[in-house]
Amino acid sequence: MQIVKEFFVFLKEEKLLWLSPIVIILLLLAVFIFATEGSAVLPFIYGGF
């Protein structure tokens, strides 16, 4: 968790706080993809294609 804290301190110091929502959304998407990989939820996600 230290690297996450350092990353947000870097964003704050470099005045790049507008990037934080993008980073958070990408991290949540990565966690969602990792969590649903090979699970029973997969047919419902890709069922429409």
N, CA, C and O atoms as CSV, one atom per row, in Angstrom:
chain,resi,resn,atom,element,x,y,z
A,1,MET,N,N,0.821,-1.199,0.000
A,1,MET,CA,C,0.000,0.000,0.000
A,1,MET,C,C,0.865,1.264,0.000
A,1,MET,O,O,0.377,2.355,-0.298
A,2,GLN,N,N,2.133,1.114,0.331
A,2,GLN,CA,C,3.023,2.272,0.367
A,2,GLN,C,C,3.180,2.881,-1.021
A,2,GLN,O,O,3.256,4.103,-1.152
A,3,ILE,N,N,3.228,2.052,-2.053
A,3,ILE,CA,C,3.410,2.577,-3.406
A,3,ILE,C,C,2.185,3.381,-3.849
A,3,ILE,O,O,2.316,4.366,-4.576
A,4,VAL,N,N,1.008,2.964,-3.414
A,4,VAL,CA,C,-0.216,3.704,-3.752
A,4,VAL,C,C,-0.192,5.076,-3.080
A,4,VAL,O,O,-0.534,6.089,-3.690
A,5,LYS,N,N,0.221,5.085,-1.808
A,5,LYS,CA,C,0.318,6.345,-1.082
A,5,LYS,C,C,1.337,7.274,-1.743
A,5,LYS,O,O,1.076,8.466,-1.907
A,6,GLU,N,N,2.496,6.730,-2.121
A,6,GLU,CA,C,3.521,7.538,-2.782
A,6,GLU,C,C,3.028,8.060,-4.133
A,6,GLU,O,O,3.349,9.183,-4.521
A,7,PHE,N,N,2.255,7.250,-4.840
A,7,PHE,CA,C,1.740,7.679,-6.141
A,7,PHE,C,C,0.796,8.867,-5.991
A,7,PHE,O,O,0.865,9.820,-6.767
A,8,PHE,N,N,-0.084,8.812,-4.995
A,8,PHE,CA,C,-1.009,9.925,-4.802
A,8,PHE,C,C,-0.300,11.169,-4.274
A,8,PHE,O,O,-0.720,12.286,-4.576
A,9,VAL,N,N,0.756,11.000,-3.498
A,9,VAL,CA,C,1.564,12.150,-3.076
A,9,VAL,C,C,2.240,12.768,-4.288
A,9,VAL,O,O,2.313,13.991,-4.404
A,10,PHE,N,N,2.734,11.932,-5.191
A,10,PHE,CA,C,3.340,12.424,-6.427
A,10,PHE,C,C,2.337,13.214,-7.258
A,10,PHE,O,O,2.650,14.290,-7.768
A,11,LEU,N,N,1.122,12.670,-7.391
A,11,LEU,CA,C,0.095,13.381,-8.154
A,11,LEU,C,C,-0.227,14.728,-7.523
A,11,LEU,O,O,-0.442,15.716,-8.226
A,12,LYS,N,N,-0.257,14.763,-6.204
A,12,LYS,CA,C,-0.556,16.007,-5.501
A,12,LYS,C,C,0.563,17.022,-5.695
A,12,LYS,O,O,0.293,18.198,-5.936
A,13,GLU,N,N,1.811,16.584,-5.592
A,13,GLU,CA,C,2.947,17.495,-5.729
A,13,GLU,C,C,3.101,18.012,-7.151
A,13,GLU,O,O,3.512,19.155,-7.354
A,14,GLU,N,N,2.780,17.196,-8.122
A,14,GLU,CA,C,2.937,17.584,-9.526
A,14,GLU,C,C,1.675,18.229,-10.100
A,14,GLU,O,O,1.603,18.486,-11.302
A,15,LYS,N,N,0.684,18.492,-9.250
A,15,LYS,CA,C,-0.585,19.113,-9.664
A,15,LYS,C,C,-1.303,18.279,-10.725
A,15,LYS,O,O,-1.870,18.814,-11.678
A,16,LEU,N,N,-1.267,16.983,-10.544
A,16,LEU,CA,C,-1.922,16.066,-11.482
A,16,LEU,C,C,-3.087,15.330,-10.822
A,16,LEU,O,O,-3.383,14.186,-11.167
A,17,LEU,N,N,-3.736,15.987,-9.882
A,17,LEU,CA,C,-4.835,15.328,-9.170
A,17,LEU,C,C,-6.005,14.969,-10.086
A,17,LEU,O,O,-6.816,14.109,-9.740
A,18,TRP,N,N,-6.102,15.607,-11.230
A,18,TRP,CA,C,-7.179,15.253,-12.155
A,18,TRP,C,C,-7.008,13.842,-12.690
A,18,TRP,O,O,-7.960,13.267,-13.217
A,19,LEU,N,N,-5.811,13.269,-12.567
A,19,LEU,CA,C,-5.581,11.896,-13.020
A,19,LEU,C,C,-6.094,10.854,-12.029
A,19,LEU,O,O,-6.315,9.703,-12.406
A,20,SER,N,N,-6.284,11.238,-10.774
A,20,SER,CA,C,-6.647,10.255,-9.758
A,20,SER,C,C,-7.969,9.524,-10.045
A,20,SER,O,O,-8.021,8.312,-9.838
A,21,PRO,N,N,-9.042,10.190,-10.512
A,21,PRO,CA,C,-10.256,9.408,-10.829
A,21,PRO,C,C,-10.033,8.389,-11.951
A,21,PRO,O,O,-10.599,7.296,-11.924
A,22,ILE,N,N,-9.219,8.747,-12.920
A,22,ILE,CA,C,-8.930,7.817,-14.019
A,22,ILE,C,C,-8.176,6.605,-13.486
A,22,ILE,O,O,-8.493,5.469,-13.839
A,23,VAL,N,N,-7.192,6.840,-12.647
A,23,VAL,CA,C,-6.399,5.749,-12.081
A,23,VAL,C,C,-7.271,4.856,-11.215
A,23,VAL,O,O,-7.160,3.632,-11.282
A,24,ILE,N,N,-8.132,5.446,-10.406
A,24,ILE,CA,C,-9.004,4.661,-9.530
A,24,ILE,C,C,-9.954,3.796,-10.350
A,24,ILE,O,O,-10.159,2.626,-10.028
A,25,ILE,N,N,-10.534,4.358,-11.400
A,25,ILE,CA,C,-11.451,3.591,-12.247
A,25,ILE,C,C,-10.722,2.443,-12.946
A,25,ILE,O,O,-11.256,1.338,-13.044
A,26,LEU,N,N,-9.517,2.696,-13.428
A,26,LEU,CA,C,-8.748,1.631,-14.078
A,26,LEU,C,C,-8.370,0.531,-13.089
A,26,LEU,O,O,-8.402,-0.649,-13.436
A,27,LEU,N,N,-8.018,0.902,-11.874
A,27,LEU,CA,C,-7.709,-0.102,-10.856
A,27,LEU,C,C,-8.938,-0.935,-10.497
A,27,LEU,O,O,-8.839,-2.152,-10.346
A,28,LEU,N,N,-10.093,-0.285,-10.361
A,28,LEU,CA,C,-11.328,-1.022,-10.064
A,28,LEU,C,C,-11.702,-1.958,-11.210
A,28,LEU,O,O,-12.162,-3.076,-10.978
A,29,LEU,N,N,-11.507,-1.508,-12.432
A,29,LEU,CA,C,-11.783,-2.362,-13.589
A,29,LEU,C,C,-10.852,-3.567,-13.615
A,29,LEU,O,O,-11.282,-4.678,-13.924
A,30,ALA,N,N,-9.583,-3.353,-13.294
A,30,ALA,CA,C,-8.632,-4.462,-13.251
A,30,ALA,C,C,-9.005,-5.468,-12.169
A,30,ALA,O,O,-8.914,-6.677,-12.384
A,31,VAL,N,N,-9.424,-4.971,-11.004
A,31,VAL,CA,C,-9.843,-5.873,-9.923
A,31,VAL,C,C,-11.091,-6.640,-10.338
A,31,VAL,O,O,-11.204,-7.834,-10.061
A,32,PHE,N,N,-12.024,-5.970,-10.996
A,32,PHE,CA,C,-13.251,-6.643,-11.451
A,32,PHE,C,C,-12.932,-7.741,-12.462
A,32,PHE,O,O,-13.476,-8.842,-12.377
A,33,ILE,N,N,-12.059,-7.447,-13.410
A,33,ILE,CA,C,-11.696,-8.450,-14.418
A,33,ILE,C,C,-10.990,-9.630,-13.763
A,33,ILE,O,O,-11.253,-10.783,-14.103
A,34,PHE,N,N,-10.093,-9.342,-12.821
A,34,PHE,CA,C,-9.380,-10.410,-12.129
A,34,PHE,C,C,-10.334,-11.265,-11.299
A,34,PHE,O,O,-10.190,-12.487,-11.248
A,35,ALA,N,N,-11.307,-10.626,-10.651
A,35,ALA,CA,C,-12.235,-11.347,-9.783
A,35,ALA,C,C,-13.213,-12.215,-10.572
A,35,ALA,O,O,-13.610,-13.278,-10.096
A,36,THR,N,N,-13.605,-11.781,-11.761
A,36,THR,CA,C,-14.601,-12.535,-12.525
A,36,THR,C,C,-13.971,-13.493,-13.532
A,36,THR,O,O,-14.689,-14.158,-14.278
A,37,GLU,N,N,-12.675,-13.571,-13.564
A,37,GLU,CA,C,-11.998,-14.447,-14.518
A,37,GLU,C,C,-12.311,-15.908,-14.194
A,37,GLU,O,O,-11.988,-16.409,-13.117
A,38,GLY,N,N,-12.936,-16.560,-15.137
A,38,GLY,CA,C,-13.254,-17.969,-14.963
A,38,GLY,C,C,-14.403,-18.248,-14.009
A,38,GLY,O,O,-14.543,-19.377,-13.538
A,39,SER,N,N,-15.213,-17.272,-13.715
A,39,SER,CA,C,-16.309,-17.505,-12.771
A,39,SER,C,C,-17.629,-17.691,-13.512
A,39,SER,O,O,-17.685,-17.651,-14.741
A,40,ALA,N,N,-18.663,-17.889,-12.750
A,40,ALA,CA,C,-19.999,-18.097,-13.322
A,40,ALA,C,C,-20.610,-16.808,-13.822
A,40,ALA,O,O,-21.638,-16.845,-14.498
A,41,VAL,N,N,-20.012,-15.663,-13.513
A,41,VAL,CA,C,-20.545,-14.376,-13.942
A,41,VAL,C,C,-20.211,-14.114,-15.409
A,41,VAL,O,O,-20.884,-13.325,-16.074
A,42,LEU,N,N,-19.189,-14.766,-15.901
A,42,LEU,CA,C,-18.682,-14.520,-17.252
A,42,LEU,C,C,-19.746,-14.627,-18.349
A,42,LEU,O,O,-19.773,-13.757,-19.220
A,43,PRO,N,N,-20.617,-15.629,-18.362
A,43,PRO,CA,C,-21.641,-15.691,-19.421
A,43,PRO,C,C,-22.602,-14.505,-19.429
A,43,PRO,O,O,-23.123,-14.131,-20.480
A,44,PHE,N,N,-22.835,-13.921,-18.265
A,44,PHE,CA,C,-23.747,-12.774,-18.208
A,44,PHE,C,C,-23.078,-11.515,-18.729
A,44,PHE,O,O,-23.756,-10.626,-19.246
A,45,ILE,N,N,-21.756,-11.420,-18.605
A,45,ILE,CA,C,-21.034,-10.244,-19.090
A,45,ILE,C,C,-20.937,-10.279,-20.612
A,45,ILE,O,O,-21.193,-9.279,-21.282
A,46,TYR,N,N,-20.564,-11.443,-21.153
A,46,TYR,CA,C,-20.358,-11.562,-22.583
A,46,TYR,C,C,-21.543,-12.197,-23.311
A,46,TYR,O,O,-21.424,-12.536,-24.489
A,47,GLY,N,N,-22.648,-12.360,-22.657
A,47,GLY,CA,C,-23.796,-13.042,-23.240
A,47,GLY,C,C,-24.414,-12.304,-24.422
A,47,GLY,O,O,-25.015,-12.934,-25.292
A,48,GLY,N,N,-24.281,-10.997,-24.469
A,48,GLY,CA,C,-24.915,-10.235,-25.536
A,48,GLY,C,C,-24.132,-10.193,-26.837
A,48,GLY,O,O,-24.616,-9.668,-27.840
A,49,PHE,N,N,-22.922,-10.743,-26.826
A,49,PHE,CA,C,-22.089,-10.643,-28.041
A,49,PHE,C,C,-22.119,-11.872,-28.871
A,49,PHE,O,O,-21.469,-11.929,-29.914
